[in-house]
Amino acid sequence: MADKRDYYEVLGVQKSASEDEIKKAYRRIAKECHPDLHPGDKDAEARFKEANEAYDILSDPDKKAKYDQYGFAGVDPNYGAGGGGFTGDFGDLGDIFGDIFSAFGGGFGGSRSTGSSRNGPRRGESLRVRLTLSFEEAVFGCKKDINITKIDQCPDCKGSGCQPGTTPEVCPDCKGSGVVRTQQRTAFGVFQSTNPCSKCGGTGKIIHSPCSRCRGNGMIRVQKTLNVTIPAGIDDGESVSLQGQGNAGANGGPAGDLLVQIQVRPSPTFEREGTSIYVTKTLSFVQAALGTEIEVPTLDGPVSLNIPAGTQTGSVFRLQGKGVPSIRGSLRGDQYVTIDLETPKHLSARQKELLEEFAELSGQKVEKPRITKKKKKS
């Protein structure tokens, strides 16, 4: 036993490695060196056995602590006495082998699934639906009816799968666990495999008089119409969760949830960013220069906005509290109005004359654009 390698060295990890890092390292080596993949390869077989032994120690917190403190003597009482320290009983390794070697038909390793986990209460599957809202519906909230198809408990047999007035028989082969266990002694130790019971199909019970409505399944597919309350301020891409409105659970487990994913149609008037609303208003340069009062659309209807004289293009005005309600509170965001100046086109002679006079009074020199004649093609 004196030539045994350090367990951390075997798995290729540091002593400070986490449980997840240790497990990943073991999986990698187990996949590389599994005897079924390398028949007759003694080196691979030896490395596979070595990795199993290392993982058996390092994956167990108590064994790992003793190994870290005392080395091999802390985990193997036969160390140094010529005895074989590894028994082949992998304990918690069953779930690892069940994942890695399922391709070999479940005969090697095996799953740790028990009757209590297989036939115990299981939560139902959650469902997702998409709901499209108008811009205003998302801002102010609304109520919507949605139609869904879901798996529900059979109302006739209450999920038992038996004809009303009858009860299922406990499977005699698996004693209601839904699984049967077999043991196989190999060169690497004794391996235990767990497989679904073939007599009851893994349910742990045998139904002699199936329910006529659900045909013994205990579940039926139903269509339902649900009224959903959409909170004010919800945004595109967010979801509303309806607890317990998903598929029914099995063996008395709770139902899953229904997630309503929101899609919001864009507004032709407003742009939204969080709880803020943005609009753009176009003014003539005369309105901007002299100042004016304009009407601005808001989510609550049009309001008046005073534009001071000398307003420049790109100026932004804030309308406090005219934005979107916060989905997590009662406060509302603000609305921002951006000013865009419009240059007039197709001026009359008199308009041009007045502008030229304005430019002269302002000391502005205006050069008329040169008209470039196009050369005729020869």
DRENPAPA-126876 format. One record per residue (C-alpha): residue number from 1; residue in three letters; x, y, z. Coordinates in steps of 0.001 Angstrom, whole numbers, plus 524288, in hexadecimal, padded with zeros to 5 digits. Layout:
BEGIN
{NUM,'ALA',{X,Y,Z}}
...
***
This chain:
BEGIN
{1,'MET',{80000,80000,80000}}
{2,'ALA',{80BD2,808E3,80131}}
{3,'ASP',{80B58,80C40,7F2C9}}
{4,'LYS',{7FD9E,811F2,7F328}}
{5,'ARG',{7FC6D,81F43,7ECFA}}
{6,'ASP',{7F6D4,82B02,7F3E7}}
{7,'TYR',{7E828,82BA8,7F15F}}
{8,'TYR',{7E8BC,839E0,7ED03}}
{9,'GLU',{7F391,8363F,7E387}}
{10,'VAL',{7EB5C,82AFC,7DE60}}
{11,'LEU',{7E031,8341C,7DAD9}}
{12,'GLY',{7E91D,83F1C,7D6A7}}
{13,'VAL',{7E37A,84964,7DFE1}}
{14,'GLN',{7E8D1,85219,7EA90}}
{15,'LYS',{7E63E,84F77,7F8E6}}
{16,'SER',{7DDD3,85BB7,7F91D}}
{17,'ALA',{7D516,856A8,7EE06}}
{18,'SER',{7C669,857FB,7EFE9}}
{19,'GLU',{7BCE4,84C9F,7EFDB}}
{20,'ASP',{7B8BE,85044,7E221}}
{21,'GLU',{7C6D1,85095,7DD44}}
{22,'ILE',{7C984,84343,7E35D}}
{23,'LYS',{7BD5B,83D7D,7DD20}}
{24,'LYS',{7C0B4,84315,7CFB1}}
{25,'ALA',{7CE80,83DB0,7D072}}
{26,'TYR',{7C979,83037,7D419}}
{27,'ARG',{7BF63,8302C,7C92E}}
{28,'ARG',{7C9D7,8337E,7BF51}}
{29,'ILE',{7D2EA,82886,7C38F}}
{30,'ALA',{7C7C0,81EBA,7C4BA}}
{31,'LYS',{7C37D,8218A,7B6E2}}
{32,'GLU',{7D156,8207B,7B1A8}}
{33,'CYS',{7D4F4,813CF,7B89B}}
{34,'HIS',{7C86B,80C0E,7B9D6}}
{35,'PRO',{7CB90,7FD95,7B763}}
{36,'ASP',{7C042,7FBF8,7ADE6}}
{37,'LEU',{7C6A8,80612,7A52F}}
{38,'HIS',{7D430,7FFDD,7A679}}
{39,'PRO',{7D238,7F11A,7A704}}
{40,'GLY',{7DEAC,7EA14,7AAF0}}
{41,'ASP',{7E5F2,7F69D,7AE29}}
{42,'LYS',{7EB9C,7F406,7BBB0}}
{43,'ASP',{7F109,801C9,7BD17}}
{44,'ALA',{7E3B9,807F6,7BA97}}
{45,'GLU',{7DD68,7FE3F,7C3D5}}
{46,'ALA',{7E737,80174,7CE8E}}
{47,'ARG',{7E588,81016,7CCC8}}
{48,'PHE',{7D6BF,80E93,7CCE1}}
{49,'LYS',{7D75C,8072C,7D9C6}}
{50,'GLU',{7E0EF,8111E,7DF51}}
{51,'ALA',{7D7E2,81C72,7DBB0}}
{52,'ASN',{7CC4D,8158C,7E1EC}}
{53,'GLU',{7D3C3,813DE,7EE86}}
{54,'ALA',{7D826,8220B,7EE95}}
{55,'TYR',{7CA7A,8272A,7EBF7}}
{56,'ASP',{7C49F,81E4B,7F662}}
{57,'ILE',{7CD23,82537,8006A}}
{58,'LEU',{7CD44,83336,7FB6A}}
{59,'SER',{7BEA7,833E9,7F8B2}}
{60,'ASP',{7BB62,8306B,806D5}}
{61,'PRO',{7BD92,83C20,80FF5}}
{62,'ASP',{7C0D7,83389,81BC5}}
{63,'LYS',{7CA32,82AB4,81462}}
{64,'LYS',{7D05D,8365D,80DA8}}
{65,'ALA',{7D2BC,83D2C,81AAB}}
{66,'LYS',{7D941,83107,82046}}
{67,'TYR',{7E165,82F40,813FE}}
{68,'ASP',{7E5B0,83D87,8142E}}
{69,'GLN',{7EA03,83BFE,82265}}
{70,'TYR',{7EFA9,82E47,82307}}
{71,'GLY',{7F1B5,82A35,814EE}}
{72,'PHE',{7EEE9,81C21,81101}}
{73,'ALA',{7EF6C,817B7,81F2D}}
{74,'GLY',{7E389,81FFD,82229}}
{75,'VAL',{7DAC1,81947,81836}}
{76,'ASP',{7E097,80BA9,816B1}}
{77,'PRO',{7E326,803CA,82308}}
{78,'ASN',{7EA4D,7F99E,81ADE}}
{79,'TYR',{7F3DB,80377,81544}}
{80,'GLY',{801BB,7FE9E,81780}}
{81,'ALA',{7FD1A,7F10F,81BC6}}
{82,'GLY',{7FC7B,7EB57,80E2A}}
{83,'GLY',{7EDC0,7EB21,80D92}}
{84,'GLY',{7E574,7F04F,8029D}}
{85,'GLY',{7DF6F,7FD27,806C2}}
{86,'PHE',{7D53A,7FE91,7FBFF}}
{87,'THR',{7C916,7F620,7FDAE}}
{88,'GLY',{7C1FC,7F94A,7F11E}}
{89,'ASP',{7B622,7FEC4,7F859}}
{90,'PHE',{7B4BB,80BE4,7F1BE}}
{91,'GLY',{7A956,810FF,7F9EB}}
{92,'ASP',{7A64D,81E96,7F4BE}}
{93,'LEU',{7ACE7,81BBA,7E7C9}}
{94,'GLY',{7A06D,81555,7E2F6}}
{95,'ASP',{79AE2,821E7,7DDC6}}
{96,'ILE',{7A786,824F8,7D6A7}}
{97,'PHE',{7A7B6,817B9,7CFE2}}
{98,'GLY',{79959,81906,7CCC2}}
{99,'ASP',{79C4E,8255B,7C50B}}
{100,'ILE',{7A8E7,8212A,7BE8D}}
{101,'PHE',{7A620,8131F,7BAFE}}
{102,'SER',{797BF,81382,7B774}}
{103,'ALA',{79C40,810AB,7A9A2}}
{104,'PHE',{7A038,80314,7AE3F}}
{105,'GLY',{7923C,7FF71,7B197}}
{106,'GLY',{7929A,802A8,7C006}}
{107,'GLY',{799B8,7F604,7C353}}
{108,'PHE',{7A5B0,7FCFE,7C88F}}
{109,'GLY',{7A47D,80614,7D428}}
{110,'GLY',{79625,8094A,7D4E1}}
{111,'SER',{78D67,8143F,7D943}}
{112,'ARG',{78ACE,817FB,7E72D}}
{113,'SER',{77C75,81A37,7E439}}
{114,'THR',{7741A,8147E,7EEDD}}
{115,'GLY',{765E3,81140,7EFC8}}
{116,'SER',{763A2,81D28,7F840}}
{117,'SER',{76960,82657,7EDFE}}
{118,'ARG',{76361,81F55,7E25E}}
{119,'ASN',{755AD,81E3A,7E805}}
{120,'GLY',{75617,82995,7F181}}
{121,'PRO',{74F5B,836A6,7EF15}}
{122,'ARG',{7547B,83D67,7E2D2}}
{123,'ARG',{751FB,84B51,7DEB1}}
{124,'GLY',{74AE0,84D34,7D1DC}}
{125,'GLU',{7510B,8536F,7C5F4}}
{126,'SER',{7501E,8622B,7C485}}
{127,'LEU',{749FD,86795,7B81D}}
{128,'ARG',{74CD1,873AD,7AFF6}}
{129,'VAL',{7439A,87BB5,7A79B}}
{130,'ARG',{745C4,88869,7A03B}}
{131,'LEU',{73C7B,893EB,7A19A}}
{132,'THR',{73CFB,89FEC,798CC}}
{133,'LEU',{738D8,8AD04,79E8E}}
{134,'SER',{73719,8BA92,79913}}
{135,'PHE',{74073,8C506,79DC8}}
{136,'GLU',{73610,8CB21,7A66F}}
{137,'GLU',{731CB,8BE03,7AC47}}
{138,'ALA',{73FAE,8BB6E,7B0A1}}
{139,'VAL',{74121,8C908,7B65A}}
{140,'PHE',{73488,8C97E,7BE28}}
{141,'GLY',{73229,8BAFF,7C06C}}
{142,'CYS',{7263B,8B334,7BC76}}
{143,'LYS',{71F14,8A655,7BDC6}}
{144,'LYS',{71FDF,89C51,7B2DC}}
{145,'ASP',{719E3,88F09,7B04B}}
{146,'ILE',{72351,884B7,7AB73}}
{147,'ASN',{7206D,876FF,7A6A5}}
{148,'ILE',{7299D,86C0A,7AA7A}}
{149,'THR',{72A6C,85D4E,7A90C}}
{150,'LYS',{72FDF,8567F,7B502}}
{151,'ILE',{730B8,8496E,7BBF5}}
{152,'ASP',{72756,8489F,7C761}}
{153,'GLN',{723B4,83E70,7D157}}
{154,'CYS',{7189F,835B0,7CCE9}}
{155,'PRO',{70C6F,83A32,7D446}}
{156,'ASP',{70641,82C9D,7D3FB}}
{157,'CYS',{7112F,824D2,7DA6F}}
{158,'LYS',{717CD,8304C,7E15D}}
{159,'GLY',{724AD,82C82,7DB12}}
{160,'SER',{724FA,81E62,7DFA8}}
{161,'GLY',{722BA,818CC,7D20F}}
{162,'CYS',{718D2,80F0B,7D7A5}}
{163,'GLN',{70A89,80DDD,7D481}}
{164,'PRO',{702FA,814C8,7DF5F}}
{165,'GLY',{70072,80B43,7EA78}}
{166,'THR',{70CD1,8034C,7E7E4}}
{167,'THR',{71ACF,80441,7ECB9}}
{168,'PRO',{727D5,8005E,7E698}}
{169,'GLU',{72F9B,7F491,7EB07}}
{170,'VAL',{73D4E,7F65D,7F04E}}
{171,'CYS',{7469E,7F01A,7E695}}
{172,'PRO',{74B49,7E325,7EC55}}
{173,'ASP',{75852,7E382,7E539}}
{174,'CYS',{75D5B,7F0D1,7E9A2}}
{175,'LYS',{754C5,7F21C,7F5D7}}
{176,'GLY',{74FDC,7FF41,7F11F}}
{177,'SER',{75D2F,80570,7EF2F}}
{178,'GLY',{75C67,80532,7E05D}}
{179,'VAL',{76A4F,8003C,7DF36}}
{180,'VAL',{77186,7F36B,7E06B}}
{181,'ARG',{77FA7,7F250,7E4AC}}
{182,'THR',{789AA,7E887,7E05D}}
{183,'GLN',{797AB,7E65B,7E4AC}}
{184,'GLN',{7A310,7E223,7DC61}}
{185,'ARG',{7B069,7DE39,7E168}}
{186,'THR',{7BB7D,7E263,7D872}}
{187,'ALA',{7CA24,7E39A,7D91B}}
{188,'PHE',{7C838,7F176,7DE23}}
{189,'GLY',{7BEEA,7EDFD,7E90B}}
{190,'VAL',{7B055,7EC32,7EAC7}}
{191,'PHE',{7A7EE,7F50E,7E269}}
{192,'GLN',{7999D,7F796,7E4DA}}
{193,'SER',{790A8,7FB82,7D9BD}}
{194,'THR',{782F2,800D9,7DAE8}}
{195,'ASN',{77920,7FF67,7CFE9}}
{196,'PRO',{76A99,8022C,7CE32}}
{197,'CYS',{761FC,7F6D6,7D200}}
{198,'SER',{75D58,7EFF9,7C5A6}}
{199,'LYS',{750E9,7EAD4,7CBEB}}
{200,'CYS',{74B1C,7F806,7CFAD}}
{201,'GLY',{752B8,8006C,7C618}}
{202,'GLY',{75952,807BF,7D130}}
{203,'THR',{74CB9,80CC8,7D750}}
{204,'GLY',{74D10,803D8,7E327}}
{205,'LYS',{73EDF,80030,7E167}}
{206,'ILE',{73661,7F7D3,7D8BC}}
{207,'ILE',{72923,7FCDD,7D470}}
{208,'HIS',{71F63,7F217,7D190}}
{209,'SER',{713CC,7FB27,7CE92}}
{210,'PRO',{718D8,80746,7C778}}
{211,'CYS',{710F3,813CA,7C7EE}}
{212,'SER',{708F2,814C5,7BB83}}
{213,'ARG',{70B23,8236A,7BA39}}
{214,'CYS',{719FE,823F3,7BB6A}}
{215,'ARG',{71C6F,815A6,7B7C6}}
{216,'GLY',{72457,8136C,7C3FE}}
{217,'ASN',{72D95,81EF9,7C241}}
{218,'GLY',{727C1,8270B,7CD27}}
{219,'MET',{7298F,8332F,7C49E}}
{220,'ILE',{721DA,83926,7B97C}}
{221,'ARG',{7249B,84419,7AFD8}}
{222,'VAL',{71B5C,84FA1,7B19F}}
{223,'GLN',{71951,85D08,7ABB8}}
{224,'LYS',{71773,86868,7B4EA}}
{225,'THR',{71507,876F8,7B3F4}}
{226,'LEU',{71BFE,87EE4,7BE49}}
{227,'ASN',{71A51,88D34,7C17F}}
{228,'VAL',{727C3,89354,7C348}}
{229,'THR',{72A42,8A020,7CA42}}
{230,'ILE',{7352E,8A786,7C374}}
{231,'PRO',{73BD9,8B11F,7CCB6}}
{232,'ALA',{73DA4,8BF2B,7C867}}
{233,'GLY',{74B3B,8C221,7C364}}
{234,'ILE',{74E8C,8B4B0,7BE26}}
{235,'ASP',{7583C,8B51D,7B2F8}}
{236,'ASP',{75ADD,8AD53,7A6BA}}
{237,'GLY',{76186,8A05C,7A9D9}}
{238,'GLU',{75D28,89FB9,7B808}}
{239,'SER',{75473,894F5,7BD7C}}
{240,'VAL',{748EE,89345,7C695}}
{241,'SER',{74927,886CA,7CEB9}}
{242,'LEU',{73C80,87FE9,7D260}}
{243,'GLN',{73FE5,87657,7DD21}}
{244,'GLY',{739C2,868F5,7DC5E}}
{245,'GLN',{733EB,86AF9,7CEE4}}
{246,'GLY',{73D7E,86217,7C7BF}}
{247,'ASN',{73C8F,8536C,7C5F1}}
{248,'ALA',{737D4,84B85,7D186}}
{249,'GLY',{741EB,844FB,7DA32}}
{250,'ALA',{7435E,8364B,7DBAF}}
{251,'ASN',{740F1,82E45,7E7E7}}
{252,'GLY',{73B41,839C2,7EF2B}}
{253,'GLY',{745E3,8433F,7EB3D}}
{254,'PRO',{742BB,85196,7E8B9}}
{255,'ALA',{73F10,856A5,7DB5C}}
{256,'GLY',{748DA,85E64,7D367}}
{257,'ASP',{7477B,86CCC,7D048}}
{258,'LEU',{742AB,873EE,7C436}}
{259,'LEU',{74C06,87E4A,7BF21}}
{260,'VAL',{74592,88895,7B69C}}
{261,'GLN',{75007,88EDF,7AE2A}}
{262,'ILE',{74C80,89CB8,7AA2D}}
{263,'GLN',{74E85,8A251,79C9C}}
{264,'VAL',{74B59,8B0CA,79B06}}
{265,'ARG',{747B1,8B6F2,78E0E}}
{266,'PRO',{74F49,8C391,78B69}}
{267,'SER',{74862,8D0B2,78C2C}}
{268,'PRO',{7480B,8D9CC,78059}}
{269,'THR',{7495E,8E575,7898C}}
{270,'PHE',{75164,8E1B8,7955B}}
{271,'GLU',{75E53,8DB2A,797D3}}
{272,'ARG',{760BF,8D488,7A4C9}}
{273,'GLU',{76CFB,8D1EC,7ACA0}}
{274,'GLY',{76A06,8CC26,7B9F4}}
{275,'THR',{76066,8D567,7C06D}}
{276,'SER',{763FE,8E0ED,7B7A6}}
{277,'ILE',{75C45,8E53E,7ABAD}}
{278,'TYR',{76228,8ECB3,7A039}}
{279,'VAL',{75B8D,8F4C2,79592}}
{280,'THR',{760AB,8FE34,78B51}}
{281,'LYS',{759CB,90AE0,7878D}}
{282,'THR',{75D32,91267,77B49}}
{283,'LEU',{75CF5,9215F,77BAC}}
{284,'SER',{75F3B,92BAC,77185}}
{285,'PHE',{76B0B,9344B,773AE}}
{286,'VAL',{761B8,93FCC,775D1}}
{287,'GLN',{75AB8,9389C,780F0}}
{288,'ALA',{767AC,93503,786F6}}
{289,'ALA',{76D06,942B8,78599}}
{290,'LEU',{7612F,94A06,78AAE}}
{291,'GLY',{75C5D,93FCD,79454}}
{292,'THR',{74F18,9396C,793D2}}
{293,'GLU',{745BE,93022,79A7E}}
{294,'ILE',{74414,922B0,79488}}
{295,'GLU',{73BA8,916D0,7970C}}
{296,'VAL',{74323,90A84,79AC4}}
{297,'PRO',{73D60,8FCC9,79ADA}}
{298,'THR',{73EF7,8F53B,7A79A}}
{299,'LEU',{73A26,8E82A,7AC92}}
{300,'ASP',{72F72,8EF83,7B3D3}}
{301,'GLY',{72B68,8F7DB,7A83F}}
{302,'PRO',{7307F,90482,7A21F}}
{303,'VAL',{73682,90F10,7AACC}}
{304,'SER',{73B69,91CDA,7A829}}
{305,'LEU',{749EE,91F9B,7A85D}}
{306,'ASN',{74FE4,92D31,7A85F}}
{307,'ILE',{75B7A,92EA5,79F35}}
{308,'PRO',{76422,93A24,7A339}}
{309,'ALA',{76999,94371,79910}}
{310,'GLY',{776A2,93F5F,7938A}}
{311,'THR',{7749C,930C2,79504}}
{312,'GLN',{77EC1,92920,78D68}}
{313,'THR',{77D22,91C90,785EF}}
{314,'GLY',{77FEE,910C8,78E97}}
{315,'SER',{77AE0,917A0,79AD6}}
{316,'VAL',{77415,90E3A,7A43B}}
{317,'PHE',{768C0,91168,7AD43}}
{318,'ARG',{7646F,9089D,7B873}}
{319,'LEU',{75667,90604,7BC2A}}
{320,'GLN',{7575E,900AC,7C9E3}}
{321,'GLY',{74ECA,8F4F6,7CD4F}}
{322,'LYS',{74A16,8F300,7BF54}}
{323,'GLY',{751D1,8E696,7BD09}}
{324,'VAL',{74F15,8D83A,7BFC4}}
{325,'PRO',{74AD9,8D33B,7CD34}}
{326,'SER',{7552F,8CB3D,7D409}}
{327,'ILE',{75174,8BCE7,7D452}}
{328,'ARG',{7573C,8BC15,7E205}}
{329,'GLY',{750A4,8C825,7E7A9}}
{330,'SER',{746F6,8D322,7E5B1}}
{331,'LEU',{75081,8DD6E,7E0AA}}
{332,'ARG',{75089,8E12C,7D247}}
{333,'GLY',{75BE9,8E4B0,7C9CA}}
{334,'ASP',{75D11,8F145,7C1D0}}
{335,'GLN',{75A9A,8F4EE,7B3BD}}
{336,'TYR',{7650C,8FBBD,7ABBA}}
{337,'VAL',{761C1,90484,7A035}}
{338,'THR',{76CB0,906DC,79656}}
{339,'ILE',{76BAC,912BC,78D6E}}
{340,'ASP',{76EE8,91179,77F0B}}
{341,'LEU',{76F44,91DBA,77699}}
{342,'GLU',{769FA,91D4C,768D1}}
{343,'THR',{7703E,92551,75DF2}}
{344,'PRO',{765DA,92AE2,754EE}}
{345,'LYS',{765C2,9270D,7469A}}
{346,'HIS',{7602A,92DA7,73A7A}}
{347,'LEU',{7609C,93B9A,73FBD}}
{348,'SER',{758F5,94630,738AB}}
{349,'ALA',{75FC2,95256,733BA}}
{350,'ARG',{75A6F,95A59,73F0A}}
{351,'GLN',{75EEC,95037,74905}}
{352,'LYS',{76C83,9505C,7433C}}
{353,'GLU',{76C8E,95F21,743A3}}
{354,'LEU',{768E5,95F3B,75214}}
{355,'LEU',{7733F,95535,7555B}}
{356,'GLU',{77D97,95CE7,74E3D}}
{357,'GLU',{7796D,96900,755AD}}
{358,'PHE',{77A38,9614F,76275}}
{359,'ALA',{787C2,95CA8,75EF9}}
{360,'GLU',{78C1C,96A78,75BD7}}
{361,'LEU',{786D3,96FB0,768B4}}
{362,'SER',{78D8E,964A1,76FDB}}
{363,'GLY',{79A7D,96771,76954}}
{364,'GLN',{79A70,95A65,76294}}
{365,'LYS',{7A075,95969,7553C}}
{366,'VAL',{79912,95039,74C62}}
{367,'GLU',{79FC5,94C04,73FEA}}
{368,'LYS',{796CC,946CA,7358B}}
{369,'PRO',{79AEC,93963,730DA}}
{370,'ARG',{7A192,938D9,723B1}}
{371,'ILE',{79A78,931C5,718F9}}
{372,'THR',{7A3A0,92865,71238}}
{373,'LYS',{7A03F,92583,7042D}}
{374,'LYS',{7A18D,9178D,6FFD7}}
{375,'LYS',{7AAC7,91533,6F498}}
{376,'LYS',{7A49F,90FDA,6E870}}
{377,'LYS',{7A964,902AF,6E447}}
{378,'SER',{7B0BE,9032E,6D766}}
***
